[in-house]
């Protein structure tokens, strides 16, 4: 793509709809950009970062290097590094829903999860799927609810650590279903899923991106996806509303953000590039069980989305008795 063509394309993207109804002065980076993922390679945030940065770098005209900077609960170390980086567009964060969960868990946060960042784009998300071991005598949500209500605290829900997205999803399910289940935490979503596959635990929740192989092979039984529409990769699995539990709504999402005080024209250019990049790779995302959040496109919408999720997650975890430490 020539420089002129790239400039015309990005300018056109920036002039489309919402916050970009008026022309916005475009920013042209002149050196490589660093995208910090605060988790180890192989997770959903890392996968999304590596998929989306390639087309985004083409649009912006500079390489985007993905840096995995791990450490701290819920990715605090890498996230804090971005919060304290220069607000010049050359350091961005690519984080997961953990970004909005951390403040409910950590008493002395080194940064403000909303106020210290400028939202760039919500890159996509994946519905959470409630699954059980095949030996559980429930082939539908209605049968599962009857089973759990008749046997309070008898069935284990495998969590991925206190305050993880898996734990949060389990708490949302418990509250919506009005059932009592025993949470048993493992060292991550993979081990939690393995615990259910082995029969050590009976229930867990995983993203569609992580559940595909196990559901299709019959290693676990999927009972519902916790979003309003069926997943295109698991079309046979009913939504929570179809299964009779409409209040069970939860997904995992991936967000790109810049340090607060990044100039609006830089945020606008990054927003246009990352939104366009996500659309370019949408077929690949669909194959992986991921979906673009078409209702969240402008920087203002991204900021509002993060604040709303912060409030919601905190309320869910407080109701479950989880307090910051």
Long-range contacts (C-beta under 8 A, 24 or more apart in sequence): 1-58, 1-59, 3-61, 6-58, 6-59, 6-61, 9-59, 9-276, 10-59, 10-60, 10-269, 10-272, 10-273, 10-276, 13-59, 13-272, 13-273, 13-275, 13-276, 14-268, 14-269, 14-271, 14-272, 17-297, 17-298, 18-297, 18-298, 18-300, 18-301, 19-268, 19-298, 19-299, 19-300, 20-268, 20-272, 20-298, 24-264, 24-265, 24-268, 25-265, 26-265, 26-268, 26-269, 27-89, 27-263, 27-265, 27-266, 27-268, 27-269, 27-270, 28-60, 28-61, 28-269, 29-60, 29-61, 29-62, 29-89, 29-90, 30-62, 31-62, 31-90, 32-62, 32-63, 32-64, 32-65, 32-90, 33-57, 33-60, 33-62, 33-63, 33-64, 33-65, 33-89, 33-90, 33-91, 33-92, 34-64, 34-65, 34-67, 34-90, 34-91, 34-92, 35-64, 35-65, 35-66, 35-67, 35-92, 35-93, 35-94, 35-256, 36-67, 36-69, 36-78, 36-79, 36-81, 36-82, 36-91, 36-92, 36-93, 36-94, 37-66, 37-67, 37-68, 37-69, 37-78, 37-94, 37-95, 38-68, 38-69, 38-70, 38-71, 38-72, 38-75, 38-76, 38-77, 38-78, 38-79, 38-93, 38-95, 39-68, 39-70, 39-75, 39-78, 39-96, 39-98, 40-68, 40-70, 41-68, 43-96, 44-96, 44-126, 44-207, 44-209, 44-210, 44-252, 44-254, 45-94, 45-95, 45-96, 45-254, 47-209, 47-288, 48-94, 48-123, 48-124, 48-254, 48-290, 49-94, 49-254, 51-281, 51-284, 51-285, 52-94, 52-123, 52-256, 52-274, 52-277, 52-278, 52-281, 53-277, 54-277, 55-276, 55-277, 55-280, 55-281, 56-273, 56-274, 56-276, 56-277, 59-272, 59-273, 59-276, 59-277, 60-269, 60-270, 60-273, 66-94, 73-102, 73-105, 73-106, 73-163, 74-98, 74-99, 74-101, 74-102, 74-105, 74-106, 74-163, 75-99, 75-102, 76-102, 76-106, 76-109, 76-110, 79-111, 79-113, 80-110, 80-111, 82-117, 82-257, 82-258, 82-259, 83-110, 83-111, 83-112, 83-116, 83-117, 83-259, 83-260, 84-111, 84-259, 85-259, 86-259, 87-118, 87-258, 87-259, 87-260, 87-261, 87-262, 87-263, 88-262, 88-266, 89-258, 89-262, 89-263, 89-266, 89-267, 89-269, 89-270, 91-258, 91-259, 92-120, 92-256, 92-257, 92-258, 92-270, 93-117, 93-255, 93-256, 93-257, 93-258, 94-123, 94-254, 94-255, 94-256, 95-254, 95-255, 95-257, 96-165, 96-252, 96-253, 96-254, 96-255, 97-165, 97-168, 97-251, 97-252, 97-253, 97-309, 97-313, 98-164, 98-165, 99-255, 99-257, 99-306, 100-306, 100-309, 100-310, 100-313, 101-163, 101-164, 101-165, 101-168, 101-313, 101-317, 102-163, 103-310, 103-314, 103-324, 104-163, 104-313, 104-314, 104-317, 104-318, 104-322, 104-324, 105-162, 105-163, 105-317, 105-322, 105-324, 105-325, 106-324, 106-325, 107-324, 107-325, 113-306, 113-310, 114-303, 114-306, 114-307, 114-310, 115-260, 116-259, 116-260, 117-257, 117-258, 117-259, 117-260, 117-306, 118-257, 118-258, 118-259, 118-260, 118-261, 118-262, 118-267, 118-299, 118-303, 119-255, 119-256, 119-257, 119-267, 119-299, 119-300, 119-301, 119-302, 119-303, 119-305, 119-306, 120-255, 120-256, 120-257, 120-258, 120-267, 120-270, 120-271, 120-274, 120-299, 120-302, 121-255, 121-256, 121-270, 121-271, 121-274, 121-275, 121-278, 121-297, 121-302, 122-253, 122-254, 122-255, 122-256, 122-293, 122-296, 122-302, 122-305, 123-254, 123-255, 123-256, 123-274, 123-278, 123-292, 124-253, 124-254, 124-278, 124-285, 124-290, 124-291, 124-292, 124-293, 125-251, 125-252, 125-253, 125-254, 125-290, 125-291, 125-293, 126-207, 126-208, 126-209, 126-210, 126-251, 126-252, 126-253, 126-289, 126-290, 126-291, 127-207, 127-208, 127-225, 127-226, 127-227, 127-231, 127-251, 127-289, 127-291, 128-165, 128-166, 128-169, 128-205, 128-206, 128-207, 128-208, 128-225, 128-226, 128-227, 128-250, 128-251, 128-252, 129-205, 129-206, 129-207, 129-208, 129-211, 129-215, 129-222, 129-224, 129-225, 129-226, 129-231, 129-234, 129-237, 130-169, 130-173, 130-203, 130-205, 130-222, 130-223, 130-224, 130-226, 130-240, 130-248, 131-193, 131-196, 131-203, 131-204, 131-205, 131-206, 131-211, 131-214, 131-215, 131-220, 131-221, 131-222, 131-223, 132-196, 132-202, 132-203, 132-220, 132-221, 132-223, 133-196, 133-197, 133-199, 133-201, 133-202, 133-203, 133-220, 133-221, 134-218, 134-219, 134-220, 134-221, 135-199, 136-202, 136-203, 136-221, 138-223, 139-221, 140-223, 140-243, 141-223, 141-224, 141-238, 141-240, 141-243, 141-244, 141-245, 142-243, 142-244, 144-223, 145-177, 145-179, 145-244, 145-245, 148-177, 148-179, 148-180, 148-181, 149-178, 149-179, 152-179, 152-180, 153-180, 153-181, 153-182, 154-182, 155-181, 155-182, 155-202, 155-203, 156-181, 156-182, 156-183, 156-184, 156-200, 156-201, 156-202, 156-203, 157-181, 157-182, 157-183, 157-184, 157-201, 157-202, 157-203, 157-204, 158-184, 158-185, 158-186, 158-192, 158-193, 158-195, 158-196, 158-200, 158-201, 158-203, 158-204, 159-183, 159-184, 159-185, 159-186, 159-192, 159-204, 160-185, 160-186, 160-187, 160-188, 160-189, 160-191, 160-192, 161-185, 161-186, 161-187, 161-188, 162-322, 163-317, 163-322, 164-188, 164-189, 165-189, 165-250, 165-252, 166-192, 166-204, 166-205, 166-206, 168-250, 168-313, 168-316, 168-317, 169-205, 169-226, 169-250, 170-203, 170-204, 170-205, 171-316, 171-317, 171-319, 171-320, 172-226, 172-247, 172-248, 172-249, 172-250, 172-316, 173-205, 173-226, 173-245, 173-248, 173-250, 174-320, 175-247, 175-316, 175-319, 175-320, 176-240, 176-245, 176-247, 176-248, 177-245, 177-248, 193-220, 196-220, 205-250, 207-251, 207-252, 207-289, 208-233, 208-234, 208-289, 208-290, 209-288, 209-289, 209-290, 210-289, 211-289, 212-289, 224-248, 226-250, 226-251, 227-251, 231-289, 231-291, 232-286, 232-291, 233-286, 233-287, 233-288, 233-289, 234-289, 253-293, 253-309, 255-302, 255-305, 255-306, 257-302, 257-306, 264-299, 267-299, 268-299, 271-297, 271-298, 271-299, 271-302
